[in-house]
Amino acid sequence: MGTVVNDRLQVIGIQGLRVVDSSIFPHIPSAHLYAPTVMVGEKGADLIKIMEINLKIFILTLLFTTSIFAQLDHLNYGPFQQQGIPFRENNFLGARPILREYDFIVIGAGTGGCVVANRLSENPNWSVLVLESGKDETVYTDIPAVTSFLESSEYSWGYTVEPVKNGCFGFKKNRCPWPKGKGMGGSSIINDMYYQRGKREDYDIIASLGNDGWAYDDVLPYFLKSENNSIPEYQNSPFHSQKGNLHVERVRYHSTLVDKFIEAGGELGLKVNIDYTVDPEHGASRLQATTINGRRVSASKAFVRPVKDRQNLHVAIFSQVTKILIDPKTKLATEVEFLKRDKNRTVYAKKEIILSAGPINSPQLLMLSGIGPRDHLKNHRIPVIKDLQVGRNLQDHYGTVALEFIVNQTSPVINQQSISDPHLFEEWFKYGRVHLQYQGEWTA
Ligand SMILES: Cc1cc2nc3c(=O)[nH]c(=O)nc-3n(C[C@H](O)[C@H](O)[C@H](O)COP(=O)(O)OP(=O)(O)OC[C@H]3O[C@@H](n4cnc5c(N)ncnc54)[C@H](O)[C@@H]3O)c2cc1C
């Protein structure tokens, strides 16, 4: 935000193209980014709705002043509605064709994409298409403890970092894997489900960089809008809500080491049992997790599944976007090119294209579409539509550096065997409370 998109998330100098995902942060909040990206999705959808309301007011004023009734045709969604098709391509979605045009096309059904698709399709007059490269979730992606296995499955893009001189020693050519989620829910299918938001100062810094509307007090309502927190002690907290789609709970499986760990924190002078979503510094507490009854709550489960019967929301999986078509003269983004079943297809956006392909693929798609650093695009023989510093502020945390302790007592360990143990599976499936719900010590 600031160099590639403006504070309304529109790509600078391009019309009809917005980025709504974790790649927009100019300063990374001091947290894992699931909840912050859900917040971006909520706010991004509101920014679009506000713009559309302003546009309608403008058009109505135009109609009254010049009586250009012909313009009503533009607002007529009849042809789409007449088809009345509950369209879901492939198993998520049945097997009906993708239409030729939609009001909004969302690229990527990850965290940002699922939220924005839900909120935009609240308006029955708007048609929304989501194009997702990967596939749908299964019951196995619901099991929190298998996360580390999912990172090397087809639910991840399989990226590796460039060779690292002083790190990644355990990997071939010093190249660590760089997991990024692929499929309905994106990285929220493979993430560790810690619910965090970051500090007040993080968002105040983002606003102070010239991004109006992104200070903590501006974004808190969007965190609350998305949250459904069932932790008993937070039911009356002004910093939590029970009305949103994203379920947050305490982990049911409770290793005894967790209490010892928190107790030890207290002995060292840390505040204990803090609400770290409000005051994330210098304390110890149990985890707040994005699960429900011990099952993962991905962005797809929270935001797309509940509304999958909306006639105006179409979701196509196994659909890999290869380019956004932008008119080089008008700089208007109008169409999306994608690959499905080995066939190149295009679909037209009447209002906007929303890029939610995540922190690696969104910049890549912008560059493939002619938006990026001029010299870099020229090196790859990509015609330059807009010279912007795309990809220059890429940040990620690869992992959490933590102290490791040897203890006398071993708590249950997850391995391939325990995942396929029918008794453990049944316990988790029915009650969500065995260690398949989480690896015990991660819960503090
Ligand atoms: C291993 C791991 C653990 C994590 N743990 C936590 C945690 O515990 N707590 C937390 O808060 N955060 C965590 N995160 C971070 C959090 O999940 C992400 O920051 C967040 O999901 C990012 O959302 P996004 O919308 O930017 O991208 P994503 O959720 O990654 O979504 C991008 C989507 O776009 C699709 N896509 C990409 N390119 C294309 C294309 N060309 N065409 C069509 N579709 C495309 C992808 O398949 C994907 O579905 C973790 C992330 C990872 C990878």
The ligand as a Tripos MOL2 file, in Angstrom:
@<TRIPOS>MOLECULE
LIG
   53    58     1     0     0
SMALL
NO_CHARGES

@<TRIPOS>ATOM
      1 C1          2.4020  -22.8190    6.8040 C.3       1 LIG1
      2 C2          1.6550  -21.5850    7.2160 C.ar      1 LIG1
      3 C3          1.2890  -21.4010    8.5500 C.ar      1 LIG1
      4 C4          0.6120  -20.2480    8.9360 C.ar      1 LIG1
      5 N1          0.1620  -20.1350   10.2240 N.ar      1 LIG1
      6 C5         -0.6270  -19.0830   10.5710 C.ar      1 LIG1
      7 C6         -1.2290  -19.0060   11.8710 C.ar      1 LIG1
      8 O1         -1.0830  -19.8940   12.7010 O.2       1 LIG1
      9 N2         -2.0000  -17.9160   12.1590 N.ar      1 LIG1
     10 C7         -2.2040  -16.9110   11.2600 C.ar      1 LIG1
     11 O2         -2.8590  -15.9190   11.6090 O.2       1 LIG1
     12 N3         -1.6410  -16.9660   10.0210 N.ar      1 LIG1
     13 C8         -0.8960  -18.0330    9.6520 C.ar      1 LIG1
     14 N4         -0.3990  -18.1250    8.3830 N.ar      1 LIG1
     15 C9         -0.5920  -17.0030    7.4850 C.3       1 LIG1
     16 C10        -1.9990  -16.8690    6.8690 C.3       1 LIG1
     17 O3         -2.6200  -18.1050    6.6810 O.3       1 LIG1
     18 C11        -1.8270  -16.1230    5.5490 C.3       1 LIG1
     19 O4         -1.1430  -14.9150    5.8060 O.3       1 LIG1
     20 C12        -3.1450  -15.7850    4.8660 C.3       1 LIG1
     21 O5         -3.9350  -16.9290    4.6770 O.3       1 LIG1
     22 C13        -2.8160  -15.1390    3.5220 C.3       1 LIG1
     23 O6         -3.9970  -14.8570    2.8470 O.3       1 LIG1
     24 P1         -3.9630  -14.3430    1.3470 P.3       1 LIG1
     25 O7         -5.3700  -14.1010    0.9530 O.co2     1 LIG1
     26 O8         -2.9740  -13.2450    1.2130 O.co2     1 LIG1
     27 O9         -3.3490  -15.5500    0.4920 O.3       1 LIG1
     28 P2         -3.7120  -17.0880    0.4610 P.3       1 LIG1
     29 O10        -4.5900  -17.4630    1.5920 O.co2     1 LIG1
     30 O11        -2.4360  -17.8210    0.3080 O.co2     1 LIG1
     31 O12        -4.5950  -17.2410   -0.8510 O.3       1 LIG1
     32 C14        -4.1360  -17.1300   -2.1590 C.3       1 LIG1
     33 C15        -5.0290  -18.0260   -3.0320 C.3       1 LIG1
     34 O13        -4.8540  -17.6730   -4.3920 O.3       1 LIG1
     35 C16        -4.7530  -18.8620   -5.1670 C.3       1 LIG1
     36 N5         -3.9810  -18.5200   -6.3670 N.ar      1 LIG1
     37 C17        -2.6920  -18.1250   -6.4170 C.ar      1 LIG1
     38 N6         -2.3310  -17.8900   -7.6980 N.ar      1 LIG1
     39 C18        -3.4390  -18.1330   -8.4430 C.ar      1 LIG1
     40 C19        -3.6950  -18.0620   -9.8470 C.ar      1 LIG1
     41 N7         -2.7390  -17.6820  -10.6980 N.pl3     1 LIG1
     42 N8         -4.9340  -18.3880  -10.2880 N.ar      1 LIG1
     43 C20        -5.9140  -18.7780   -9.4130 C.ar      1 LIG1
     44 N9         -5.7120  -18.8650   -8.0800 N.ar      1 LIG1
     45 C21        -4.4900  -18.5370   -7.6120 C.ar      1 LIG1
     46 C22        -4.0080  -19.8150   -4.2390 C.3       1 LIG1
     47 O14        -4.1450  -21.1630   -4.6460 O.3       1 LIG1
     48 C23        -4.6610  -19.5040   -2.9010 C.3       1 LIG1
     49 O15        -5.8340  -20.2550   -2.7250 O.3       1 LIG1
     50 C24         0.3120  -19.2580    7.9700 C.ar      1 LIG1
     51 C25         0.6940  -19.4260    6.6360 C.ar      1 LIG1
     52 C26         1.3480  -20.5790    6.2430 C.ar      1 LIG1
     53 C27         1.7400  -20.7530    4.8070 C.3       1 LIG1
@<TRIPOS>BOND
     1     1     2 1
     2     2     3 ar
     3     2    52 ar
     4     3     4 ar
     5     4     5 ar
     6     4    50 ar
     7     5     6 ar
     8     6     7 ar
     9     6    13 1
    10     7     8 2
    11     7     9 ar
    12     9    10 ar
    13    10    11 2
    14    10    12 ar
    15    12    13 ar
    16    13    14 ar
    17    14    15 1
    18    14    50 ar
    19    15    16 1
    20    16    17 1
    21    16    18 1
    22    18    19 1
    23    18    20 1
    24    20    21 1
    25    20    22 1
    26    22    23 1
    27    23    24 1
    28    24    25 2
    29    24    26 1
    30    24    27 1
    31    27    28 1
    32    28    29 2
    33    28    30 1
    34    28    31 1
    35    31    32 1
    36    32    33 1
    37    33    34 1
    38    33    48 1
    39    34    35 1
    40    35    36 1
    41    35    46 1
    42    36    37 ar
    43    36    45 ar
    44    37    38 ar
    45    38    39 ar
    46    39    40 ar
    47    39    45 ar
    48    40    41 1
    49    40    42 ar
    50    42    43 ar
    51    43    44 ar
    52    44    45 ar
    53    46    47 1
    54    46    48 1
    55    48    49 1
    56    50    51 ar
    57    51    52 ar
    58    52    53 1
@<TRIPOS>SUBSTRUCTURE
     1 LIG1         1 GROUP 0 **** ****
